[in-house]
Amino acid sequence: MWSVQVNIEEHEVFRPSEIIADLRAAAEALYYPFKVVGFWDSHADMHLCPQEQRREECPHRLSVDDARYVDYEEMVSRDMGATLRVEFPHARVSLYMR
């Protein structure tokens, strides 16, 4: 998977947005025609989880030693077709795009 880092620095008066919808709009504008298919928010400990949407246990939060553990980046690449990870370090968010 390709990976890019988008650094948005703070200013004395202004603070960059950490809202997923804003970051999604920025990523999709920067990397058109790619579309966001997943995200991982380390700050809020949230992610777009297909298993949770199907009311199944999330395999991404399990211990790496657990046989049921699935790496999120591998899953989003394999199952959702993501080929680009856009990381926003100021927000501690990674968006996955295809």
A tleap script that builds the chain and sets N, CA, C and O, in Angstrom:
source leaprc.protein.ff14SB
mol = sequence {
  NMET TRP SER VAL GLN VAL ASN ILE GLU GLU
  HIE GLU VAL PHE ARG PRO SER GLU ILE ILE
  ALA ASP LEU ARG ALA ALA ALA GLU ALA LEU
  TYR TYR PRO PHE LYS VAL VAL GLY PHE TRP
  ASP SER HIE ALA ASP MET HIE LEU CYS PRO
  GLN GLU GLN ARG ARG GLU GLU CYS PRO HIE
  ARG LEU SER VAL ASP ASP ALA ARG TYR VAL
  ASP TYR GLU GLU MET VAL SER ARG ASP MET
  GLY ALA THR LEU ARG VAL GLU PHE PRO HIE
  ALA ARG VAL SER LEU TYR MET CARG
}
set mol.1.N position { 0.849 -1.167 0.000 }
set mol.1.CA position { 0.000 0.000 0.000 }
set mol.1.C position { 0.898 1.235 0.000 }
set mol.1.O position { 1.899 1.292 0.715 }
set mol.2.N position { 0.522 2.221 -0.814 }
set mol.2.CA position { 1.233 3.490 -0.813 }
set mol.2.C position { 0.822 4.274 0.429 }
set mol.2.O position { -0.273 4.092 0.962 }
set mol.3.N position { 1.709 5.137 0.874 }
set mol.3.CA position { 1.421 5.918 2.062 }
set mol.3.C position { 1.952 7.333 1.889 }
set mol.3.O position { 3.087 7.526 1.453 }
set mol.4.N position { 1.132 8.321 2.230 }
set mol.4.CA position { 1.543 9.717 2.217 }
set mol.4.C position { 1.160 10.342 3.553 }
set mol.4.O position { 0.217 9.914 4.218 }
set mol.5.N position { 1.913 11.351 3.918 }
set mol.5.CA position { 1.649 12.060 5.162 }
set mol.5.C position { 1.334 13.510 4.819 }
set mol.5.O position { 2.108 14.173 4.127 }
set mol.6.N position { 0.209 13.994 5.299 }
set mol.6.CA position { -0.199 15.375 5.067 }
set mol.6.C position { -0.034 16.114 6.397 }
set mol.6.O position { -0.776 15.875 7.350 }
set mol.7.N position { 0.942 17.005 6.442 }
set mol.7.CA position { 1.218 17.774 7.654 }
set mol.7.C position { 0.555 19.137 7.567 }
set mol.7.O position { 0.856 19.932 6.677 }
set mol.8.N position { -0.338 19.393 8.487 }
set mol.8.CA position { -0.989 20.694 8.583 }
set mol.8.C position { -0.554 21.279 9.921 }
set mol.8.O position { -0.939 20.787 10.981 }
set mol.9.N position { 0.239 22.317 9.857 }
set mol.9.CA position { 0.802 22.883 11.075 }
set mol.9.C position { -0.138 23.902 11.702 }
set mol.9.O position { -0.898 24.587 11.018 }
set mol.10.N position { -0.060 23.975 13.022 }
set mol.10.CA position { -0.863 24.945 13.752 }
set mol.10.C position { -0.259 26.333 13.600 }
set mol.10.O position { 0.938 26.488 13.356 }
set mol.11.N position { -1.098 27.316 13.748 }
set mol.11.CA position { -0.706 28.712 13.714 }
set mol.11.C position { -1.015 29.291 15.090 }
set mol.11.O position { -1.754 28.679 15.862 }
set mol.12.N position { -0.471 30.442 15.405 }
set mol.12.CA position { -0.720 31.065 16.708 }
set mol.12.C position { -2.208 31.219 17.003 }
set mol.12.O position { -2.647 31.054 18.141 }
set mol.13.N position { -2.971 31.537 15.971 }
set mol.13.CA position { -4.393 31.821 16.153 }
set mol.13.C position { -5.279 30.677 15.670 }
set mol.13.O position { -6.356 30.451 16.221 }
set mol.14.N position { -4.830 29.956 14.642 }
set mol.14.CA position { -5.669 28.946 14.004 }
set mol.14.C position { -5.194 27.536 14.335 }
set mol.14.O position { -4.004 27.282 14.522 }
set mol.15.N position { -6.162 26.635 14.400 }
set mol.15.CA position { -5.870 25.233 14.662 }
set mol.15.C position { -6.486 24.406 13.536 }
set mol.15.O position { -7.635 24.641 13.161 }
set mol.16.N position { -5.734 23.433 12.985 }
set mol.16.CA position { -6.298 22.624 11.903 }
set mol.16.C position { -7.404 21.698 12.411 }
set mol.16.O position { -7.394 21.267 13.564 }
set mol.17.N position { -8.336 21.408 11.541 }
set mol.17.CA position { -9.455 20.531 11.885 }
set mol.17.C position { -8.978 19.107 12.128 }
set mol.17.O position { -8.048 18.621 11.484 }
set mol.18.N position { -9.636 18.457 13.069 }
set mol.18.CA position { -9.388 17.040 13.339 }
set mol.18.C position { -10.642 16.221 13.050 }
set mol.18.O position { -10.699 15.035 13.374 }
set mol.19.N position { -11.637 16.845 12.447 }
set mol.19.CA position { -12.913 16.194 12.146 }
set mol.19.C position { -12.732 15.296 10.924 }
set mol.19.O position { -12.238 15.739 9.887 }
set mol.20.N position { -13.134 14.034 11.055 }
set mol.20.CA position { -12.951 13.050 9.984 }
set mol.20.C position { -13.540 13.545 8.658 }
set mol.20.O position { -12.913 13.381 7.611 }
set mol.21.N position { -14.717 14.139 8.686 }
set mol.21.CA position { -15.350 14.609 7.442 }
set mol.21.C position { -14.494 15.676 6.763 }
set mol.21.O position { -14.386 15.693 5.537 }
set mol.22.N position { -13.888 16.562 7.544 }
set mol.22.CA position { -13.015 17.592 6.964 }
set mol.22.C position { -11.759 16.969 6.368 }
set mol.22.O position { -11.323 17.351 5.282 }
set mol.23.N position { -11.181 16.011 7.083 }
set mol.23.CA position { -9.973 15.346 6.598 }
set mol.23.C position { -10.284 14.533 5.344 }
set mol.23.O position { -9.475 14.469 4.419 }
set mol.24.N position { -11.456 13.919 5.324 }
set mol.24.CA position { -11.872 13.164 4.143 }
set mol.24.C position { -12.002 14.088 2.933 }
set mol.24.O position { -11.535 13.752 1.844 }
set mol.25.N position { -12.626 15.235 3.113 }
set mol.25.CA position { -12.778 16.188 2.014 }
set mol.25.C position { -11.415 16.642 1.509 }
set mol.25.O position { -11.206 16.757 0.301 }
set mol.26.N position { -10.492 16.899 2.420 }
set mol.26.CA position { -9.141 17.326 2.024 }
set mol.26.C position { -8.421 16.218 1.264 }
set mol.26.O position { -7.811 16.474 0.226 }
set mol.27.N position { -8.487 14.986 1.774 }
set mol.27.CA position { -7.801 13.866 1.120 }
set mol.27.C position { -8.385 13.592 -0.260 }
set mol.27.O position { -7.641 13.353 -1.211 }
set mol.28.N position { -9.705 13.626 -0.376 }
set mol.28.CA position { -10.334 13.355 -1.669 }
set mol.28.C position { -10.079 14.490 -2.660 }
set mol.28.O position { -10.037 14.253 -3.867 }
set mol.29.N position { -9.911 15.709 -2.171 }
set mol.29.CA position { -9.562 16.819 -3.065 }
set mol.29.C position { -8.109 16.703 -3.520 }
set mol.29.O position { -7.796 16.960 -4.683 }
set mol.30.N position { -7.236 16.321 -2.614 }
set mol.30.CA position { -5.812 16.203 -2.948 }
set mol.30.C position { -5.522 15.010 -3.851 }
set mol.30.O position { -4.658 15.092 -4.723 }
set mol.31.N position { -6.228 13.911 -3.654 }
set mol.31.CA position { -5.912 12.669 -4.361 }
set mol.31.C position { -7.071 12.174 -5.226 }
set mol.31.O position { -7.307 10.971 -5.333 }
set mol.32.N position { -7.788 13.110 -5.839 }
set mol.32.CA position { -8.853 12.765 -6.786 }
set mol.32.C position { -8.259 11.908 -7.896 }
set mol.32.O position { -7.174 12.247 -8.369 }
set mol.33.N position { -8.874 10.840 -8.343 }
set mol.33.CA position { -10.240 10.368 -8.127 }
set mol.33.C position { -10.373 9.336 -7.003 }
set mol.33.O position { -11.391 8.648 -6.929 }
set mol.34.N position { -9.374 9.213 -6.132 }
set mol.34.CA position { -9.476 8.276 -5.016 }
set mol.34.C position { -10.628 8.658 -4.087 }
set mol.34.O position { -10.956 9.834 -3.933 }
set mol.35.N position { -11.236 7.638 -3.471 }
set mol.35.CA position { -12.313 7.830 -2.497 }
set mol.35.C position { -11.940 7.102 -1.211 }
set mol.35.O position { -11.299 6.052 -1.249 }
set mol.36.N position { -12.339 7.655 -0.083 }
set mol.36.CA position { -12.060 7.054 1.220 }
set mol.36.C position { -12.945 5.821 1.407 }
set mol.36.O position { -14.157 5.868 1.197 }
set mol.37.N position { -12.308 4.714 1.807 }
set mol.37.CA position { -13.059 3.481 2.071 }
set mol.37.C position { -12.905 3.012 3.520 }
set mol.37.O position { -13.585 2.080 3.949 }
set mol.38.N position { -12.017 3.654 4.265 }
set mol.38.CA position { -11.820 3.282 5.660 }
set mol.38.C position { -11.011 4.343 6.376 }
set mol.38.O position { -10.370 5.186 5.748 }
set mol.39.N position { -11.048 4.290 7.711 }
set mol.39.CA position { -10.237 5.217 8.500 }
set mol.39.C position { -9.859 4.578 9.823 }
set mol.39.O position { -10.524 3.659 10.303 }
set mol.40.N position { -8.777 5.082 10.402 }
set mol.40.CA position { -8.371 4.690 11.745 }
set mol.40.C position { -8.049 5.962 12.491 }
set mol.40.O position { -7.127 6.685 12.114 }
set mol.41.N position { -8.797 6.248 13.548 }
set mol.41.CA position { -8.599 7.430 14.376 }
set mol.41.C position { -7.950 6.973 15.683 }
set mol.41.O position { -8.627 6.447 16.566 }
set mol.42.N position { -6.641 7.174 15.801 }
set mol.42.CA position { -5.907 6.729 16.988 }
set mol.42.C position { -6.270 7.551 18.212 }
set mol.42.O position { -6.266 7.035 19.330 }
set mol.43.N position { -6.580 8.813 18.016 }
set mol.43.CA position { -6.905 9.694 19.142 }
set mol.43.C position { -8.218 9.272 19.804 }
set mol.43.O position { -8.289 9.175 21.029 }
set mol.44.N position { -9.245 9.023 19.010 }
set mol.44.CA position { -10.563 8.644 19.538 }
set mol.44.C position { -10.722 7.127 19.650 }
set mol.44.O position { -11.752 6.647 20.123 }
set mol.45.N position { -9.705 6.367 19.216 }
set mol.45.CA position { -9.758 4.906 19.210 }
set mol.45.C position { -11.004 4.406 18.472 }
set mol.45.O position { -11.772 3.592 18.987 }
set mol.46.N position { -11.181 4.927 17.232 }
set mol.46.CA position { -12.306 4.532 16.378 }
set mol.46.C position { -11.779 4.123 15.010 }
set mol.46.O position { -10.707 4.554 14.585 }
set mol.47.N position { -12.544 3.291 14.338 }
set mol.47.CA position { -12.241 2.950 12.952 }
set mol.47.C position { -13.506 2.456 12.278 }
set mol.47.O position { -14.484 2.097 12.933 }
set mol.48.N position { -13.464 2.447 10.954 }
set mol.48.CA position { -14.585 1.933 10.174 }
set mol.48.C position { -14.403 0.420 10.086 }
set mol.48.O position { -13.498 -0.065 9.406 }
set mol.49.N position { -15.258 -0.312 10.768 }
set mol.49.CA position { -15.082 -1.757 10.908 }
set mol.49.C position { -16.255 -2.522 10.278 }
set mol.49.O position { -17.369 -2.487 10.801 }
set mol.50.N position { -16.006 -3.207 9.162 }
set mol.50.CA position { -17.080 -3.986 8.532 }
set mol.50.C position { -17.637 -5.077 9.442 }
set mol.50.O position { -18.827 -5.390 9.383 }
set mol.51.N position { -16.790 -5.648 10.274 }
set mol.51.CA position { -17.256 -6.706 11.175 }
set mol.51.C position { -18.232 -6.143 12.205 }
set mol.51.O position { -19.261 -6.758 12.485 }
set mol.52.N position { -17.917 -4.980 12.769 }
set mol.52.CA position { -18.840 -4.378 13.737 }
set mol.52.C position { -20.146 -3.962 13.071 }
set mol.52.O position { -21.205 -4.019 13.695 }
set mol.53.N position { -20.080 -3.546 11.818 }
set mol.53.CA position { -21.304 -3.189 11.098 }
set mol.53.C position { -22.212 -4.406 10.918 }
set mol.53.O position { -23.433 -4.275 10.836 }
set mol.54.N position { -21.599 -5.593 10.856 }
set mol.54.CA position { -22.377 -6.839 10.749 }
set mol.54.C position { -22.675 -7.424 12.125 }
set mol.54.O position { -23.127 -8.564 12.235 }
set mol.55.N position { -22.417 -6.628 13.190 }
set mol.55.CA position { -22.644 -7.026 14.584 }
set mol.55.C position { -21.790 -8.226 14.992 }
set mol.55.O position { -22.210 -9.061 15.793 }
set mol.56.N position { -20.585 -8.296 14.426 }
set mol.56.CA position { -19.614 -9.319 14.801 }
set mol.56.C position { -18.539 -8.680 15.667 }
set mol.56.O position { -18.448 -7.455 15.755 }
set mol.57.N position { -17.736 -9.507 16.298 }
set mol.57.CA position { -16.638 -9.000 17.117 }
set mol.57.C position { -15.569 -8.373 16.222 }
set mol.57.O position { -15.246 -8.907 15.161 }
set mol.58.N position { -15.032 -7.251 16.653 }
set mol.58.CA position { -13.991 -6.564 15.887 }
set mol.58.C position { -12.663 -7.303 16.047 }
set mol.58.O position { -12.159 -7.419 17.164 }
set mol.59.N position { -12.085 -7.807 14.947 }
set mol.59.CA position { -10.819 -8.533 15.034 }
set mol.59.C position { -9.593 -7.622 15.039 }
set mol.59.O position { -8.469 -8.106 15.168 }
set mol.60.N position { -9.791 -6.313 14.902 }
set mol.60.CA position { -8.662 -5.386 14.794 }
set mol.60.C position { -8.162 -4.902 16.138 }
set mol.60.O position { -7.038 -4.412 16.243 }
set mol.61.N position { -8.978 -5.032 17.158 }
set mol.61.CA position { -8.602 -4.575 18.496 }
set mol.61.C position { -8.113 -5.712 19.386 }
set mol.61.O position { -7.729 -5.479 20.532 }
set mol.62.N position { -8.124 -6.911 18.882 }
set mol.62.CA position { -7.653 -8.058 19.654 }
set mol.62.C position { -6.132 -8.003 19.786 }
set mol.62.O position { -5.462 -7.283 19.045 }
set mol.63.N position { -5.609 -8.749 20.709 }
set mol.63.CA position { -4.154 -8.846 20.873 }
set mol.63.C position { -3.544 -9.464 19.617 }
set mol.63.O position { -4.141 -10.344 18.996 }
set mol.64.N position { -2.375 -9.008 19.257 }
set mol.64.CA position { -1.684 -9.539 18.071 }
set mol.64.C position { -1.441 -11.039 18.216 }
set mol.64.O position { -1.346 -11.750 17.216 }
set mol.65.N position { -1.342 -11.520 19.441 }
set mol.65.CA position { -1.114 -12.946 19.698 }
set mol.65.C position { -2.369 -13.794 19.512 }
set mol.65.O position { -2.277 -15.015 19.381 }
set mol.66.N position { -3.531 -13.162 19.499 }
set mol.66.CA position { -4.797 -13.875 19.331 }
set mol.66.C position { -4.918 -14.357 17.886 }
set mol.66.O position { -4.660 -13.594 16.954 }
set mol.67.N position { -5.303 -15.604 17.697 }
set mol.67.CA position { -5.427 -16.187 16.353 }
set mol.67.C position { -6.508 -15.493 15.519 }
set mol.67.O position { -6.479 -15.559 14.290 }
set mol.68.N position { -7.464 -14.825 16.185 }
set mol.68.CA position { -8.541 -14.132 15.471 }
set mol.68.C position { -8.164 -12.716 15.058 }
set mol.68.O position { -8.929 -12.057 14.355 }
set mol.69.N position { -7.000 -12.239 15.483 }
set mol.69.CA position { -6.554 -10.875 15.170 }
set mol.69.C position { -6.358 -10.710 13.664 }
set mol.69.O position { -5.809 -11.587 12.997 }
set mol.70.N position { -6.820 -9.565 13.136 }
set mol.70.CA position { -6.630 -9.202 11.731 }
set mol.70.C position { -6.102 -7.768 11.712 }
set mol.70.O position { -6.704 -6.879 12.313 }
set mol.71.N position { -4.988 -7.539 11.029 }
set mol.71.CA position { -4.436 -6.200 10.900 }
set mol.71.C position { -5.385 -5.349 10.057 }
set mol.71.O position { -5.793 -5.765 8.973 }
set mol.72.N position { -5.738 -4.162 10.549 }
set mol.72.CA position { -6.710 -3.316 9.869 }
set mol.72.C position { -6.238 -2.931 8.475 }
set mol.72.O position { -7.012 -2.982 7.520 }
set mol.73.N position { -4.977 -2.549 8.354 }
set mol.73.CA position { -4.475 -2.120 7.048 }
set mol.73.C position { -4.503 -3.260 6.029 }
set mol.73.O position { -4.792 -3.029 4.855 }
set mol.74.N position { -4.211 -4.463 6.457 }
set mol.74.CA position { -4.292 -5.618 5.553 }
set mol.74.C position { -5.738 -5.868 5.131 }
set mol.74.O position { -6.011 -6.140 3.962 }
set mol.75.N position { -6.663 -5.774 6.088 }
set mol.75.CA position { -8.075 -6.020 5.789 }
set mol.75.C position { -8.622 -4.975 4.826 }
set mol.75.O position { -9.312 -5.313 3.865 }
set mol.76.N position { -8.312 -3.695 5.085 }
set mol.76.CA position { -8.860 -2.634 4.237 }
set mol.76.C position { -8.264 -2.723 2.825 }
set mol.76.O position { -8.914 -2.345 1.850 }
set mol.77.N position { -7.052 -3.214 2.722 }
set mol.77.CA position { -6.436 -3.407 1.403 }
set mol.77.C position { -7.067 -4.588 0.671 }
set mol.77.O position { -7.442 -4.480 -0.496 }
set mol.78.N position { -7.178 -5.696 1.359 }
set mol.78.CA position { -7.692 -6.925 0.752 }
set mol.78.C position { -9.196 -6.874 0.481 }
set mol.78.O position { -9.637 -7.209 -0.618 }
set mol.79.N position { -9.976 -6.462 1.463 }
set mol.79.CA position { -11.432 -6.543 1.361 }
set mol.79.C position { -12.094 -5.295 0.780 }
set mol.79.O position { -13.183 -5.379 0.213 }
set mol.80.N position { -11.444 -4.142 0.919 }
set mol.80.CA position { -12.067 -2.896 0.481 }
set mol.80.C position { -11.311 -2.249 -0.676 }
set mol.80.O position { -11.725 -1.206 -1.181 }
set mol.81.N position { -10.214 -2.858 -1.094 }
set mol.81.CA position { -9.490 -2.383 -2.264 }
set mol.81.C position { -8.645 -1.139 -2.065 }
set mol.81.O position { -8.271 -0.489 -3.042 }
set mol.82.N position { -8.336 -0.793 -0.822 }
set mol.82.CA position { -7.542 0.411 -0.559 }
set mol.82.C position { -6.114 0.228 -1.074 }
set mol.82.O position { -5.504 -0.828 -0.903 }
set mol.83.N position { -5.599 1.282 -1.707 }
set mol.83.CA position { -4.219 1.244 -2.196 }
set mol.83.C position { -3.412 2.441 -1.701 }
set mol.83.O position { -2.211 2.525 -1.962 }
set mol.84.N position { -4.054 3.365 -0.991 }
set mol.84.CA position { -3.385 4.574 -0.523 }
set mol.84.C position { -3.800 4.881 0.910 }
set mol.84.O position { -4.988 4.933 1.228 }
set mol.85.N position { -2.801 5.083 1.771 }
set mol.85.CA position { -3.065 5.522 3.155 }
set mol.85.C position { -2.627 6.971 3.262 }
set mol.85.O position { -1.472 7.293 2.984 }
set mol.86.N position { -3.536 7.846 3.660 }
set mol.86.CA position { -3.230 9.264 3.863 }
set mol.86.C position { -3.254 9.503 5.369 }
set mol.86.O position { -4.292 9.383 6.019 }
set mol.87.N position { -2.095 9.841 5.900 }
set mol.87.CA position { -1.962 10.040 7.340 }
set mol.87.C position { -1.953 11.536 7.655 }
set mol.87.O position { -1.245 12.313 7.016 }
set mol.88.N position { -2.744 11.921 8.642 }
set mol.88.CA position { -2.788 13.286 9.150 }
set mol.88.C position { -2.247 13.251 10.585 }
set mol.88.O position { -3.018 13.040 11.521 }
set mol.89.N position { -0.933 13.453 10.776 }
set mol.89.CA position { -0.340 13.320 12.112 }
set mol.89.C position { -0.925 14.273 13.162 }
set mol.89.O position { -1.022 13.906 14.333 }
set mol.90.N position { -1.311 15.480 12.764 }
set mol.90.CA position { -1.832 16.430 13.748 }
set mol.90.C position { -3.124 15.906 14.387 }
set mol.90.O position { -3.409 16.215 15.544 }
set mol.91.N position { -3.897 15.125 13.648 }
set mol.91.CA position { -5.167 14.589 14.143 }
set mol.91.C position { -5.039 13.135 14.603 }
set mol.91.O position { -5.962 12.582 15.200 }
set mol.92.N position { -3.888 12.526 14.320 }
set mol.92.CA position { -3.660 11.102 14.609 }
set mol.92.C position { -4.709 10.232 13.901 }
set mol.92.O position { -5.278 9.308 14.483 }
set mol.93.N position { -4.944 10.567 12.613 }
set mol.93.CA position { -5.937 9.868 11.790 }
set mol.93.C position { -5.278 9.395 10.500 }
set mol.93.O position { -4.504 10.124 9.881 }
set mol.94.N position { -5.595 8.174 10.108 }
set mol.94.CA position { -5.200 7.656 8.796 }
set mol.94.C position { -6.463 7.335 8.014 }
set mol.94.O position { -7.376 6.683 8.520 }
set mol.95.N position { -6.503 7.806 6.768 }
set mol.95.CA position { -7.613 7.510 5.875 }
set mol.95.C position { -7.120 6.541 4.817 }
set mol.95.O position { -6.002 6.687 4.323 }
set mol.96.N position { -7.923 5.563 4.464 }
set mol.96.CA position { -7.564 4.568 3.458 }
set mol.96.C position { -8.425 4.795 2.226 }
set mol.96.O position { -9.650 4.883 2.309 }
set mol.97.N position { -7.751 4.890 1.067 }
set mol.97.CA position { -8.445 5.265 -0.165 }
set mol.97.C position { -8.212 4.247 -1.272 }
set mol.97.O position { -7.209 3.534 -1.295 }
set mol.98.N position { -9.177 4.205 -2.189 }
set mol.98.CA position { -9.007 3.386 -3.394 }
set mol.98.C position { -9.416 4.201 -4.595 }
set mol.98.O position { -9.355 3.711 -5.723 }
savepdb mol mol.pdb
quit
